[in-house]
């Protein structure tokens, strides 16, 4: 089985993960005036963005800094390696389980609480310093409860 990409070419790579293969076959639309940086909601998106920028002759990080989120394998496979945010998936899973159990024990009680599970910025080569700013900005976070 094969996928036909948006440019009409047949992709004969074995289908191991159809959703990822479909994602990578969708072209990214870029504006003419690019910002100095892009923050992507996941590393796979940042990986694709870096590829698209390179195809258009735009250098990462010299022309545009790119940051991902989730510290997946795409962050390491990317060239240049992606700066990303590592998330504590175990802490997220533990919190989700505790919240589900609490809701099962008290279904009548509604909760609108927001929880903050800190992540960690993994600095790699896909970002650069501009306008004399520091290499590593101070980390800050507002709102929510810290998970202890």
N, C-alpha and C positions, 0 to 999 in steps of 0.2 A: 504494500500500500504506500502511496506517495501523497505529498501535499503540493499543490500548486501555489507558489507564492504570489504576492500582489503584483509582481512584475511579469507574471505569466510563465515563469520558468518552473520546470518540474524539479521538485526536491525529492531525490530518491533515498535520502538518509532513512535508516530504519526508524519506524515510529516507536519510540520508547516512552515518550511523554507527550501526548498529543497537545495538551494545553500549552506547554512550553514551546513546542514546535510552532503552533499557531501564533503565539505571542511574537516570536521572532520573525514571522513572515509578514507582520503588519508594519508598514513604513511609518517612520516618525516624521511629523511635519515640524519644521523649524522656522522661526521668524527670521527675517533678514538681520535685524539688530538684536544680537544675542546679549543676554545679561552677562556679568562677569562670572556668575556661578549658577549652578543648577543643583537642587536637592531633590533626589528621586525617592519615591516611597518604598522602593526595594532595590536590591543590588542588581537584579536581572534587568530592570528598566534602565539603571545607570549604565550597565554593561552595553546594552543596545544603543543608548544615547552616545556613548564614547565611540562605538563602531560607526554610527551615522555621522558624527562630527568628523571623524577621520576621513570617511568617504568624501566629505565635502571640503577637505583641505583645512579643517579647523583643528588646531592643536590643543590637546588637553595635557597639562593645565595652563599652558602659556596663554591661550586665547580665552578659554572657559574652564573654570574649575567644576568638577563633577563629584557629588557625594551620593552614596547609596545609603541603604538602611537594611540591616539584619545580619550583616557580616556572613553572607552565604559564600559558597564556592565561587560565585561570579566575581566577588571582590578580589579574589586572588588570581583568577584566570584573566582578568581584564588587563590590558596594557595601555596605559600605566595602571598598576594596582590601585584599586579604589579606596579612598577614604570612606569609612562607613561607620554606622553605629551598631555595636553589638548589643543584642537584647538578651535578657535572662529568660529564656523560654521556660525553664523549669519553674522559676518564680511565678511567671504568668500562669502556668498550668496549675500550680499549687493554689494560687489565689482564686482562679476560676473554679476549681473543685470546692474550695471552702465556701465561696459565694453560692454555688449550686446547692450544696448541702444545707446551708443556712436558709436558702429560699424554700427547699423542700420541707424543712422543719417549721418554717414560719411563712407559709404561702400568702397569708393575708397582709403581711408587712411589705410595703413597697420601699424600694431603696433607690435613691438617686445619687449615691456616693460615687466619687471619682477617686481612683487609686493611681498612684504614680509609682512605676517600677523603674528605677534608674537604669539607664543604658550607659555604655562606655564608648567614647569616640575612639576609633582605631584610625590613627593618622597614617595614610600611605601617600602615594605619589600623584594622585589625581587632583590635588588642590595646590594652590600657590598663594603666597603672600602678596597682597596688593595695597597700594597707598600707605605703606609704612605700618600696616597693622601687625599685630603680634602673630607668631607662628601658631600658637595654640590659644584660642580665646578662652576666657573664663567660662566654666560651665555654670549655668544657673537654671533653675526650674521653679515655677510658681504653681500653686494650686495642687489639689489632690492630697491624698494621704501617702506617706512613705510606707513601703512594705518593709517590715522588720522581720 
